[in-house]
Amino acid sequence: MLFFRFSQLLYIIDSLSVKNTIMLTEYCHSRTSAVEPMTN
């Protein structure tokens, strides 16, 4: 039972980190696309 809880927790953390990574990459892309016209 404890092992099941632990694996469930790891699964939640894993899915959260994937979401955060996707959000971070999208945020970085929007930031770079917003900065590009200023530098050109």
PDB file as gemmi writes it, atoms N, CA and C in Angstrom:
CRYST1    1.000    1.000    1.000  90.00  90.00  90.00 P 1                      
ATOM      1  N   MET A   1       0.833  -1.203   0.000  1.00  0.00           N  
ATOM      2  CA  MET A   1       0.000   0.000   0.000  1.00  0.00           C  
ATOM      3  C   MET A   1       0.872   1.260   0.000  1.00  0.00           C  
ATOM      4  N   LEU A   2       1.905   1.248   0.811  1.00  0.00           N  
ATOM      5  CA  LEU A   2       2.795   2.403   0.873  1.00  0.00           C  
ATOM      6  C   LEU A   2       3.522   2.592  -0.459  1.00  0.00           C  
ATOM      7  N   PHE A   3       3.921   1.484  -1.060  1.00  0.00           N  
ATOM      8  CA  PHE A   3       4.609   1.570  -2.354  1.00  0.00           C  
ATOM      9  C   PHE A   3       3.687   2.148  -3.420  1.00  0.00           C  
ATOM     10  N   PHE A   4       2.414   1.760  -3.366  1.00  0.00           N  
ATOM     11  CA  PHE A   4       1.441   2.282  -4.326  1.00  0.00           C  
ATOM     12  C   PHE A   4       1.288   3.791  -4.170  1.00  0.00           C  
ATOM     13  N   ARG A   5       1.216   4.237  -2.932  1.00  0.00           N  
ATOM     14  CA  ARG A   5       1.112   5.680  -2.668  1.00  0.00           C  
ATOM     15  C   ARG A   5       2.342   6.413  -3.211  1.00  0.00           C  
ATOM     16  N   PHE A   6       3.500   5.825  -3.003  1.00  0.00           N  
ATOM     17  CA  PHE A   6       4.747   6.452  -3.437  1.00  0.00           C  
ATOM     18  C   PHE A   6       4.805   6.557  -4.964  1.00  0.00           C  
ATOM     19  N   SER A   7       4.406   5.486  -5.645  1.00  0.00           N  
ATOM     20  CA  SER A   7       4.423   5.513  -7.109  1.00  0.00           C  
ATOM     21  C   SER A   7       3.399   6.502  -7.646  1.00  0.00           C  
ATOM     22  N   GLN A   8       2.268   6.613  -6.952  1.00  0.00           N  
ATOM     23  CA  GLN A   8       1.246   7.583  -7.346  1.00  0.00           C  
ATOM     24  C   GLN A   8       1.786   9.003  -7.213  1.00  0.00           C  
ATOM     25  N   LEU A   9       2.486   9.254  -6.133  1.00  0.00           N  
ATOM     26  CA  LEU A   9       3.080  10.564  -5.901  1.00  0.00           C  
ATOM     27  C   LEU A   9       4.122  10.877  -6.968  1.00  0.00           C  
ATOM     28  N   LEU A  10       4.944   9.888  -7.304  1.00  0.00           N  
ATOM     29  CA  LEU A  10       5.945  10.089  -8.349  1.00  0.00           C  
ATOM     30  C   LEU A  10       5.276  10.390  -9.685  1.00  0.00           C  
ATOM     31  N   TYR A  11       4.169   9.711  -9.957  1.00  0.00           N  
ATOM     32  CA  TYR A  11       3.454   9.936 -11.217  1.00  0.00           C  
ATOM     33  C   TYR A  11       2.926  11.368 -11.280  1.00  0.00           C  
ATOM     34  N   ILE A  12       2.372  11.850 -10.171  1.00  0.00           N  
ATOM     35  CA  ILE A  12       1.848  13.218 -10.114  1.00  0.00           C  
ATOM     36  C   ILE A  12       2.971  14.229 -10.311  1.00  0.00           C  
ATOM     37  N   ILE A  13       4.096  14.005  -9.641  1.00  0.00           N  
ATOM     38  CA  ILE A  13       5.239  14.909  -9.772  1.00  0.00           C  
ATOM     39  C   ILE A  13       5.744  14.906 -11.212  1.00  0.00           C  
ATOM     40  N   ASP A  14       5.780  13.716 -11.825  1.00  0.00           N  
ATOM     41  CA  ASP A  14       6.266  13.592 -13.194  1.00  0.00           C  
ATOM     42  C   ASP A  14       5.376  14.361 -14.160  1.00  0.00           C  
ATOM     43  N   SER A  15       4.069  14.208 -14.030  1.00  0.00           N  
ATOM     44  CA  SER A  15       3.147  14.906 -14.927  1.00  0.00           C  
ATOM     45  C   SER A  15       3.212  16.415 -14.705  1.00  0.00           C  
ATOM     46  N   LEU A  16       3.416  16.824 -13.455  1.00  0.00           N  
ATOM     47  CA  LEU A  16       3.530  18.252 -13.167  1.00  0.00           C  
ATOM     48  C   LEU A  16       4.798  18.826 -13.786  1.00  0.00           C  
ATOM     49  N   SER A  17       5.895  18.114 -13.689  1.00  0.00           N  
ATOM     50  CA  SER A  17       7.148  18.604 -14.258  1.00  0.00           C  
ATOM     51  C   SER A  17       7.049  18.692 -15.777  1.00  0.00           C  
ATOM     52  N   VAL A  18       6.332  17.739 -16.389  1.00  0.00           N  
ATOM     53  CA  VAL A  18       6.142  17.795 -17.838  1.00  0.00           C  
ATOM     54  C   VAL A  18       5.322  19.031 -18.205  1.00  0.00           C  
ATOM     55  N   LYS A  19       4.266  19.290 -17.442  1.00  0.00           N  
ATOM     56  CA  LYS A  19       3.444  20.481 -17.698  1.00  0.00           C  
ATOM     57  C   LYS A  19       4.273  21.751 -17.537  1.00  0.00           C  
ATOM     58  N   ASN A  20       5.072  21.807 -16.477  1.00  0.00           N  
ATOM     59  CA  ASN A  20       5.889  22.991 -16.230  1.00  0.00           C  
ATOM     60  C   ASN A  20       6.914  23.194 -17.340  1.00  0.00           C  
ATOM     61  N   THR A  21       7.484  22.093 -17.839  1.00  0.00           N  
ATOM     62  CA  THR A  21       8.459  22.196 -18.917  1.00  0.00           C  
ATOM     63  C   THR A  21       7.808  22.743 -20.172  1.00  0.00           C  
ATOM     64  N   ILE A  22       6.612  22.250 -20.484  1.00  0.00           N  
ATOM     65  CA  ILE A  22       5.893  22.728 -21.667  1.00  0.00           C  
ATOM     66  C   ILE A  22       5.559  24.206 -21.517  1.00  0.00           C  
ATOM     67  N   MET A  23       5.081  24.580 -20.336  1.00  0.00           N  
ATOM     68  CA  MET A  23       4.742  25.979 -20.099  1.00  0.00           C  
ATOM     69  C   MET A  23       5.973  26.865 -20.200  1.00  0.00           C  
ATOM     70  N   LEU A  24       7.100  26.396 -19.664  1.00  0.00           N  
ATOM     71  CA  LEU A  24       8.333  27.173 -19.716  1.00  0.00           C  
ATOM     72  C   LEU A  24       8.816  27.353 -21.145  1.00  0.00           C  
ATOM     73  N   THR A  25       8.759  26.296 -21.942  1.00  0.00           N  
ATOM     74  CA  THR A  25       9.219  26.413 -23.328  1.00  0.00           C  
ATOM     75  C   THR A  25       8.317  27.357 -24.114  1.00  0.00           C  
ATOM     76  N   GLU A  26       6.992  27.262 -23.891  1.00  0.00           N  
ATOM     77  CA  GLU A  26       6.067  28.172 -24.574  1.00  0.00           C  
ATOM     78  C   GLU A  26       6.318  29.612 -24.144  1.00  0.00           C  
ATOM     79  N   TYR A  27       6.577  29.803 -22.838  1.00  0.00           N  
ATOM     80  CA  TYR A  27       6.850  31.141 -22.322  1.00  0.00           C  
ATOM     81  C   TYR A  27       8.130  31.705 -22.944  1.00  0.00           C  
ATOM     82  N   CYS A  28       9.163  30.868 -23.023  1.00  0.00           N  
ATOM     83  CA  CYS A  28      10.431  31.310 -23.614  1.00  0.00           C  
ATOM     84  C   CYS A  28      10.239  31.645 -25.084  1.00  0.00           C  
ATOM     85  N   HIS A  29       9.462  30.847 -25.801  1.00  0.00           N  
ATOM     86  CA  HIS A  29       9.219  31.121 -27.208  1.00  0.00           C  
ATOM     87  C   HIS A  29       8.499  32.454 -27.394  1.00  0.00           C  
ATOM     88  N   SER A  30       7.511  32.705 -26.554  1.00  0.00           N  
ATOM     89  CA  SER A  30       6.773  33.961 -26.676  1.00  0.00           C  
ATOM     90  C   SER A  30       7.665  35.147 -26.305  1.00  0.00           C  
ATOM     91  N   ARG A  31       8.552  34.939 -25.323  1.00  0.00           N  
ATOM     92  CA  ARG A  31       9.462  36.011 -24.929  1.00  0.00           C  
ATOM     93  C   ARG A  31      10.437  36.314 -26.059  1.00  0.00           C  
ATOM     94  N   THR A  32      11.014  35.285 -26.666  1.00  0.00           N  
ATOM     95  CA  THR A  32      11.994  35.512 -27.731  1.00  0.00           C  
ATOM     96  C   THR A  32      11.333  36.135 -28.950  1.00  0.00           C  
ATOM     97  N   SER A  33      10.118  35.712 -29.269  1.00  0.00           N  
ATOM     98  CA  SER A  33       9.421  36.281 -30.426  1.00  0.00           C  
ATOM     99  C   SER A  33       9.034  37.735 -30.155  1.00  0.00           C  
ATOM    100  N   ALA A  34       8.832  38.081 -28.885  1.00  0.00           N  
ATOM    101  CA  ALA A  34       8.495  39.460 -28.540  1.00  0.00           C  
ATOM    102  C   ALA A  34       9.737  40.341 -28.560  1.00  0.00           C  
ATOM    103  N   VAL A  35      10.898  39.760 -28.275  1.00  0.00           N  
ATOM    104  CA  VAL A  35      12.139  40.534 -28.218  1.00  0.00           C  
ATOM    105  C   VAL A  35      12.748  40.715 -29.610  1.00  0.00           C  
ATOM    106  N   GLU A  36      12.563  39.746 -30.487  1.00  0.00           N  
ATOM    107  CA  GLU A  36      13.185  39.781 -31.814  1.00  0.00           C  
ATOM    108  C   GLU A  36      12.922  41.064 -32.613  1.00  0.00           C  
ATOM    109  N   PRO A  37      11.675  41.556 -32.696  1.00  0.00           N  
ATOM    110  CA  PRO A  37      11.450  42.792 -33.475  1.00  0.00           C  
ATOM    111  C   PRO A  37      12.213  43.995 -32.936  1.00  0.00           C  
ATOM    112  N   MET A  38      12.462  44.035 -31.626  1.00  0.00           N  
ATOM    113  CA  MET A  38      13.182  45.164 -31.039  1.00  0.00           C  
ATOM    114  C   MET A  38      14.652  45.143 -31.439  1.00  0.00           C  
ATOM    115  N   THR A  39      15.245  43.950 -31.501  1.00  0.00           N  
ATOM    116  CA  THR A  39      16.677  43.852 -31.807  1.00  0.00           C  
ATOM    117  C   THR A  39      16.930  44.092 -33.288  1.00  0.00           C  
ATOM    118  N   ASN A  40      15.996  43.774 -34.162  1.00  0.00           N  
ATOM    119  CA  ASN A  40      16.200  43.934 -35.603  1.00  0.00           C  
ATOM    120  C   ASN A  40      16.097  45.402 -36.012  1.00  0.00           C  
TER     121      ASN A  40                                                      
END                                                                             
